[in-house]
Amino acid sequence: MQRSVQCLTNEDQPSHLCHTDLKPEERKTCRNTYNCELPQNCKEVKRLKGTSEDGEYFLIIRGKLLKIFCAGMHSDHPKEYVTLVHGDSENFSEVYGHR
């Protein structure tokens, strides 16, 4: 795992006044590699988990953790569907210039 560690003022400006011995680690070895290297697609789910069962799995998509439904896991090219939140207030889209 890797993260960016910076010393900042209360106004989020860079500072050199932080104590070095209080600085957290920037790199750390993963103990559980599955959590550190989540799959990016359903094909990787099959390989990493050794499963051919359709269902919802957590994938890293463009750096974000999303719940994706993997369909056709028995095939060589499973399909991926975004799991949407239930309800009109959370599940909607806007298309500008179109009705």
C-alpha positions in Angstrom: 0.0 0.0 0.0 1.2 3.5 -0.7 -0.1 6.9 0.3 0.9 10.5 0.1 1.9 12.0 3.5 2.3 15.8 3.7 2.8 18.4 6.4 0.2 21.1 6.1 -0.8 24.2 8.0 -4.4 24.7 9.3 -5.0 26.6 6.0 -3.8 23.5 4.0 -0.6 25.1 3.0 2.7 23.1 2.8 4.8 23.4 6.0 8.2 22.1 7.2 7.3 22.4 10.9 6.1 18.8 11.4 8.1 16.5 13.6 9.7 13.8 11.5 9.2 11.1 14.1 5.4 11.8 14.1 5.1 11.4 10.3 3.1 8.3 9.4 4.6 5.7 6.9 4.1 6.4 3.2 4.5 2.7 2.3 3.4 -0.5 4.0 3.4 -4.1 3.0 0.0 -5.7 2.6 -0.9 -8.6 4.8 -4.0 -9.5 2.9 -3.2 -9.0 -0.8 -6.8 -9.5 -1.9 -7.9 -6.3 -0.2 -4.9 -4.4 -1.6 -5.3 -5.7 -5.1 -9.0 -5.9 -5.8 -10.1 -7.0 -9.2 -10.8 -4.4 -11.9 -13.2 -6.6 -13.9 -15.3 -9.7 -13.7 -12.8 -11.8 -15.6 -10.3 -11.0 -12.8 -12.9 -12.0 -10.2 -13.0 -15.4 -11.8 -9.2 -15.7 -11.8 -8.6 -14.4 -8.2 -11.6 -16.1 -6.5 -11.8 -19.1 -8.7 -15.6 -18.7 -9.0 -18.0 -19.0 -11.9 -21.0 -17.9 -10.0 -23.0 -14.8 -11.2 -23.4 -12.2 -8.5 -22.3 -8.9 -7.0 -18.6 -8.3 -6.4 -16.6 -5.3 -5.3 -14.3 -4.0 -8.1 -11.9 -1.1 -8.4 -13.2 1.0 -11.3 -11.1 4.1 -12.2 -9.7 4.0 -8.6 -13.1 3.8 -6.9 -14.6 0.8 -5.1 -17.9 -0.1 -6.8 -20.4 -3.0 -6.4 -20.7 -4.6 -9.8 -23.0 -7.5 -10.9 -21.0 -10.0 -12.9 -23.2 -12.0 -15.3 -22.1 -15.0 -17.4 -19.3 -15.9 -15.1 -19.3 -19.4 -16.6 -18.1 -17.9 -19.9 -14.7 -16.5 -20.9 -16.2 -13.0 -21.3 -18.5 -12.2 -18.3 -20.6 -9.0 -18.5 -20.5 -6.3 -15.9 -23.5 -4.3 -14.7 -23.4 -1.4 -12.3 -25.5 -2.0 -9.2 -27.7 1.0 -8.7 -29.0 2.4 -5.5 -32.8 1.8 -5.1 -35.1 4.8 -5.1 -35.8 7.9 -7.2 -33.8 10.2 -4.9 -30.6 8.3 -5.3 -31.0 6.6 -8.7 -31.4 9.1 -11.6 -29.5 10.5 -14.5 -29.4 13.8 -16.4 -28.8 14.2 -20.1 -28.2 17.8 -21.2 -29.7 18.8 -24.6 -31.9 15.8 -24.9 -35.4 14.9 -23.6 
